[in-house]
Amino acid sequence: MQRSWTTCGSARRLGACAVSAVSALSALSAPLHAQAPLEIGAPAPSVTLNDLDGNPLSFATFLGQRPALIEFWATWCPLCEKLLPQIKAAHARFGDRVAFIGVNVTVNQSKTRVRRYLAEHAPPFVTLWDDQGVAVRAYDVTGTSFVVIVDGAGKIAYMGYGEDQDLMAALQKVAR
């Protein structure tokens, strides 16, 4: 399922890359069984993923404990890169009250490439490796730069895609 995403940074090719990314993620997110689509107010799915060192982290450790921002991202995603300054600003403002989780979708990714990206760009989230598509399926993700904000009770408070999300407003509602 490896695809070349090296040309995705070009604005001219963004549309073609978005279609390829959605196709690749759709293959990962094909439901194993029928599940209701996620909606605002629904309980956020609790999954367990590994960090880049292979250590498991269960979403249950923060869901229902405090609010959380979960971004589904990849190193090749230009929208994720454009969203990063907003994620950093949100972390600076709410990081003491909100868990920040970055789920790497692993399409055309390697742990080495992700580590290099993390060192260069320093996103302010705990990075998890979704090589089996567990979180992608649970959250019905169809593309990168997908953000889910979960309130302190473990319910979905916000879902959105792209670089133009108003994360500050969404976090203000859940991080009191």
C-alpha positions in Angstrom: 0.0 0.0 0.0 3.0 2.3 -0.3 2.5 5.4 -2.5 4.9 8.1 -3.4 3.8 11.4 -1.7 7.0 13.3 -2.5 5.1 15.6 -5.0 2.3 16.5 -2.6 3.9 19.7 -1.5 3.3 21.3 -4.9 0.1 23.4 -5.0 -0.6 22.1 -8.5 -0.5 18.5 -7.4 -2.4 18.9 -4.1 -5.7 17.8 -5.5 -4.2 14.6 -7.0 -2.4 13.9 -3.7 -5.6 14.5 -1.7 -7.4 11.9 -3.8 -4.5 9.5 -3.4 -4.4 10.1 0.3 -8.1 9.6 0.7 -7.8 6.4 -1.3 -5.0 5.1 0.8 -6.7 6.1 4.1 -10.0 4.6 2.9 -8.3 1.3 2.5 -7.0 1.6 6.1 -10.3 2.8 7.4 -12.5 0.2 5.8 -14.7 -0.9 8.7 -14.2 -4.4 10.1 -17.8 -4.3 11.2 -20.6 -1.7 10.8 -20.2 1.2 13.2 -22.2 4.4 13.6 -20.4 7.4 12.3 -18.9 9.6 14.9 -20.9 12.7 15.9 -20.5 15.7 18.1 -21.5 14.6 21.6 -20.8 10.9 21.0 -18.2 9.1 23.3 -14.7 9.3 21.8 -13.4 5.8 20.9 -10.7 4.5 23.2 -7.9 2.7 21.4 -4.4 1.7 22.3 -1.5 2.6 20.0 2.2 2.5 20.4 4.6 5.4 20.5 7.6 5.4 18.2 9.6 3.3 20.7 6.9 0.6 20.8 5.4 1.7 24.2 1.6 1.3 24.3 -0.6 4.3 25.2 -4.3 3.8 25.7 -6.5 6.7 25.0 -8.3 5.7 28.2 -5.5 7.3 30.1 -6.8 10.8 29.1 -10.3 10.3 27.7 -12.7 11.3 30.5 -9.9 12.6 32.6 -9.2 15.9 30.8 -9.9 17.4 27.3 -7.8 16.2 24.4 -6.9 17.4 20.9 -6.1 14.5 18.6 -4.6 15.2 15.1 -4.3 12.5 12.4 -1.2 13.6 10.4 1.7 12.6 8.2 5.1 14.1 7.4 4.1 14.6 3.8 0.8 16.4 4.5 1.0 20.1 3.5 -2.3 20.9 5.3 -0.8 19.4 8.5 2.2 21.6 8.1 0.1 24.7 7.6 -2.0 23.7 10.7 1.1 23.2 12.9 1.5 26.9 14.0 -2.1 26.9 15.2 -1.5 23.6 17.1 1.6 25.1 18.7 -0.3 28.2 19.7 -3.1 26.1 21.1 -0.6 24.1 23.1 1.0 27.2 24.4 -2.4 28.4 25.7 -4.0 25.2 26.7 -1.2 22.6 27.1 -1.5 22.6 30.9 -5.2 21.5 30.7 -5.5 19.6 27.4 -3.7 16.4 26.2 -2.2 16.9 22.7 -2.0 13.6 20.7 -0.6 13.3 17.2 -1.6 10.0 15.4 0.7 9.3 12.5 -1.3 7.5 9.9 1.9 5.7 8.6 0.9 5.8 4.9 4.3 6.1 3.2 6.0 6.8 6.5 8.9 5.3 8.4 9.7 5.8 12.0 13.0 7.3 10.9 11.2 9.8 8.7 8.8 10.7 11.5 11.6 11.1 14.0 13.4 13.4 11.6 10.2 15.5 11.1 9.6 15.7 14.9 13.2 16.9 15.4 12.9 19.6 12.7 9.3 20.8 13.4 8.8 20.0 17.1 5.0 19.5 17.1 3.8 19.8 20.7 2.0 16.4 20.9 2.7 12.9 22.0 3.3 11.0 18.7 1.6 7.7 18.2 2.2 5.2 15.4 -1.0 3.8 13.9 0.5 1.2 11.6 -2.5 -1.1 11.9 -5.1 1.6 11.2 -6.8 1.1 14.6 -7.4 4.7 15.4 -8.0 5.6 11.7 -10.9 3.1 11.7 -12.2 4.0 15.1 -12.3 7.7 14.3 -13.5 7.1 10.7 -10.6 9.2 9.3 -10.6 9.8 5.6 -7.7 12.2 5.3 -4.8 13.8 7.1 -5.1 17.1 9.1 -8.2 15.6 10.7 -8.6 17.0 14.2 -10.9 15.7 17.0 -11.3 17.6 20.2 -12.7 15.6 23.1 -14.1 17.2 26.2 -13.2 16.3 29.8 -16.1 13.9 30.0 -14.8 11.9 27.0 -17.3 13.2 24.4 -16.5 14.5 21.0 -16.8 18.3 21.1 -15.2 19.1 17.7 -14.2 17.5 14.4 -12.6 19.2 11.4 -10.1 19.0 8.5 -7.6 21.3 7.0 -5.5 24.3 7.7 -8.4 26.8 8.4 -9.8 25.2 11.6 -10.5 27.4 14.6 -8.9 25.2 17.2 -8.6 28.1 19.8 -12.4 28.6 19.8 -13.0 24.8 20.0 -10.6 24.4 22.8 -11.9 27.4 24.7 -15.2 25.6 25.0 -13.7 22.5 26.6 -10.7 23.8 28.5 -12.1 25.9 31.3 
